[in-house]
Amino acid sequence: MRKVRLFLLAVFLGAAGYFLLSYHIIYFGNTIKLLSKSRPTSDYTFIWASNKSVESILRIDTLREAGIGDIFVKMGKLNEEDKKALEKKFNSDPVFY
């Protein structure tokens, strides 16, 4: 029985770790959004976006590649044209944030 519990605990911890490596968890103050990462990584797993500007968040390559701009459009914080303009601006910036 003890081995079964340890096995189940290991499976649960492995699944939780994989989840954290696979998703960005973004807190907007009154809501939480999950965004699938473009590749498994521990970068920017938890993002507190409630007091940050849309531009400062879109400046982060990892989040922009994962498609955070689409979340801003769906939430009404950004329109599609502005999203494309900001993505173009930051994609041409060679600095990784």
C-alpha positions as CSV (number, residue, x, y, z in Angstrom):
1,M,0.0,0.0,0.0
2,R,2.8,2.4,0.8
3,K,4.5,1.8,-2.6
4,V,1.2,2.6,-4.3
5,R,0.9,5.9,-2.4
6,L,4.5,6.8,-3.3
7,F,3.9,6.0,-6.9
8,L,0.7,8.1,-7.0
9,L,2.5,11.0,-5.3
10,A,5.3,10.7,-7.9
11,V,2.8,10.7,-10.8
12,F,0.9,13.7,-9.3
13,L,4.2,15.7,-8.8
14,G,5.3,14.8,-12.3
15,A,2.0,15.9,-13.9
16,A,2.1,19.1,-11.9
17,G,5.7,19.8,-13.0
18,Y,4.8,19.1,-16.6
19,F,1.8,21.4,-16.3
20,L,3.9,24.3,-14.9
21,L,6.5,23.8,-17.7
22,S,3.7,23.8,-20.4
23,Y,1.6,26.8,-19.4
24,H,1.9,30.5,-18.5
25,I,-0.5,31.4,-15.6
26,I,-1.4,35.0,-16.0
27,Y,-3.2,36.9,-13.3
28,F,-5.1,40.0,-14.4
29,G,-6.5,41.1,-11.1
30,N,-10.0,39.7,-11.4
31,T,-9.3,36.7,-13.7
32,I,-6.7,34.1,-14.3
33,K,-5.8,33.0,-17.9
34,L,-3.8,30.0,-19.0
35,L,-1.6,30.4,-22.1
36,S,0.1,27.4,-23.6
37,K,3.9,27.9,-23.8
38,S,5.5,27.7,-27.2
39,R,8.0,25.2,-25.7
40,P,8.3,23.6,-22.3
41,T,10.3,26.0,-20.1
42,S,10.2,27.5,-16.6
43,D,10.4,31.1,-18.0
44,Y,7.5,33.3,-17.1
45,T,5.3,30.6,-15.6
46,F,3.6,33.0,-13.3
47,I,2.8,36.5,-14.6
48,W,1.2,39.2,-12.5
49,A,-0.3,41.4,-15.2
50,S,-2.8,43.4,-13.3
51,N,-0.7,46.5,-12.9
52,K,1.4,46.3,-16.1
53,S,0.8,47.9,-19.4
54,V,-0.1,45.8,-22.4
55,E,3.0,47.1,-24.2
56,S,5.4,46.1,-21.3
57,I,4.0,42.5,-21.4
58,L,4.1,42.3,-25.2
59,R,7.7,43.3,-25.0
60,I,8.6,39.9,-23.5
61,D,9.5,37.6,-26.4
62,T,8.5,34.4,-24.6
63,L,5.0,35.7,-24.0
64,R,4.6,37.2,-27.4
65,E,5.6,33.9,-29.1
66,A,3.1,32.0,-27.0
67,G,0.3,34.4,-28.2
68,I,-0.5,36.6,-25.3
69,G,-1.6,39.3,-27.8
70,D,-4.6,37.2,-28.7
71,I,-5.6,37.1,-25.0
72,F,-5.4,40.9,-24.9
73,V,-7.6,41.2,-28.0
74,K,-10.2,38.7,-26.5
75,M,-10.3,40.7,-23.3
76,G,-10.8,44.0,-25.2
77,K,-7.6,45.6,-23.9
78,L,-6.1,45.8,-27.4
79,N,-7.5,45.7,-31.0
80,E,-6.2,43.5,-33.7
81,E,-4.4,46.3,-35.6
82,D,-2.6,47.6,-32.5
83,K,-1.6,44.0,-31.6
84,K,0.0,43.4,-35.0
85,A,1.8,46.8,-34.9
86,L,3.2,46.1,-31.4
87,E,4.2,42.6,-32.4
88,K,6.0,43.8,-35.5
89,K,7.7,46.5,-33.4
90,F,9.0,44.1,-30.8
91,N,9.8,41.3,-33.2
92,S,12.2,43.6,-34.9
93,D,13.9,44.4,-31.6
94,P,17.0,42.1,-31.2
95,V,17.0,42.3,-27.4
96,F,15.6,39.4,-25.5
97,Y,13.6,40.4,-22.4
